[in-house]
Amino acid sequence: MIYPEKDDIEDLIKDGLHLVDFYATWCGPCKMLEPILEEIKDEISIIKVNTDKMPKTTFKYRIMSIPTLLFFKDGKQVNEIIGFHTKEEIMKEIEKINEV
C-alpha cells in the first residue's frame, strides 16, 4: 500500500489499475475496511489518502463521505464506491474493471 505524502496522486495513478482509498484515522467504517484492503493488496495497487492530511486531493476528487474507494485505470477514474463494502463486493468491481 502506498501512503502519499504530498497533495497530488496523478503520478501514482497514471499507469495501470489502482484503488485509491480516501479515509480518516477517526472513521469507524474506514477501520473496518482496512483488513479487507490488506487482504487484496496483491490484486491491485492501493493508494491510501488520509483526508485530514491531504485536503486538496480530497477536494479535487469531490470526496464527500468516507470511506470512498476510487478505481483508476491508466489515469482515468473508472468507478467509485462509497462506504464499507465486503471483500467480495470490492473484488467484483476489480474484476469488472479488468474485463474492460
C-alpha positions as CSV (number, residue, x, y, z in Angstrom):
1,M,0.0,0.0,0.0
2,I,1.2,3.5,-0.8
3,Y,0.7,6.4,1.6
4,P,1.4,9.5,-0.4
5,E,3.0,12.5,1.4
6,K,2.0,15.2,-1.0
7,D,-1.3,16.5,-2.1
8,D,-1.0,15.0,-5.6
9,I,-1.6,11.4,-6.8
10,E,-1.6,11.8,-10.5
11,D,1.9,10.4,-11.0
12,L,0.9,7.3,-8.9
13,I,-2.2,6.5,-10.9
14,K,-1.1,7.3,-14.4
15,D,-0.3,3.7,-15.5
16,G,-2.1,0.5,-14.6
17,L,-5.0,-0.3,-12.3
18,H,-5.3,1.5,-8.9
19,L,-7.7,1.7,-6.0
20,V,-7.5,5.0,-4.1
21,D,-8.9,4.7,-0.6
22,F,-10.0,8.1,0.9
23,Y,-10.1,7.6,4.7
24,A,-9.5,9.2,8.1
25,T,-8.0,7.7,11.2
26,W,-11.1,8.5,13.3
27,C,-13.6,6.9,10.8
28,G,-15.1,3.6,12.1
29,P,-16.1,2.2,8.7
30,C,-12.6,3.1,7.4
31,K,-11.1,1.0,10.2
32,M,-13.4,-1.9,9.3
33,L,-12.2,-1.7,5.6
34,E,-8.5,-1.8,6.5
35,P,-8.1,-5.6,6.9
36,I,-10.0,-6.2,3.7
37,L,-7.7,-3.9,1.8
38,E,-4.7,-5.7,3.4
39,E,-6.1,-9.0,2.0
40,I,-6.4,-7.7,-1.6
41,K,-3.3,-5.6,-1.8
42,D,-1.7,-8.2,-4.1
43,E,-4.6,-8.0,-6.5
44,I,-4.5,-4.2,-7.1
45,S,-2.3,-1.2,-6.3
46,I,-3.8,0.5,-3.3
47,I,-3.2,4.2,-2.5
48,K,-4.3,5.4,0.9
49,V,-5.3,9.1,1.0
50,N,-5.8,10.5,4.5
51,T,-8.5,13.2,4.0
52,D,-7.3,15.1,7.0
53,K,-3.7,15.3,5.8
54,M,-4.5,15.8,2.1
55,P,-7.4,18.2,1.8
56,K,-6.5,19.4,-1.8
57,T,-6.6,15.9,-3.2
58,T,-9.8,15.2,-1.2
59,F,-11.4,18.4,-2.7
60,K,-10.2,17.7,-6.2
61,Y,-11.9,14.3,-6.3
62,R,-15.0,15.7,-4.6
63,I,-15.0,13.3,-1.7
64,M,-18.0,14.0,0.5
65,S,-18.1,10.7,2.5
66,I,-15.6,8.3,3.8
67,P,-14.5,5.7,3.1
68,T,-14.7,6.3,-0.6
69,L,-12.9,4.0,-3.0
70,L,-12.0,5.3,-6.4
71,F,-10.8,3.0,-9.1
72,F,-8.4,4.2,-11.8
73,K,-7.2,2.6,-15.0
74,D,-4.3,4.3,-16.8
75,G,-5.0,7.6,-15.0
76,K,-8.8,7.7,-15.7
77,Q,-11.3,7.2,-13.0
78,V,-13.5,4.2,-13.9
79,N,-15.5,3.5,-10.8
80,E,-16.3,4.7,-7.3
81,I,-17.8,3.0,-4.3
82,I,-18.8,4.8,-1.1
83,G,-19.0,3.4,2.4
84,F,-18.0,0.0,3.8
85,H,-18.1,-2.9,1.3
86,T,-17.2,-6.6,1.7
87,K,-14.1,-8.2,0.1
88,E,-16.4,-9.9,-2.3
89,E,-18.0,-6.7,-3.5
90,I,-14.7,-5.0,-3.9
91,M,-13.3,-7.9,-5.8
92,K,-16.3,-7.9,-8.2
93,E,-15.6,-4.3,-9.0
94,I,-11.9,-5.1,-9.7
95,E,-12.9,-8.0,-12.0
96,K,-15.3,-5.7,-13.9
97,I,-12.6,-3.2,-14.5
98,N,-10.1,-5.8,-15.6
99,E,-12.6,-7.1,-18.2
100,V,-12.8,-3.7,-19.9
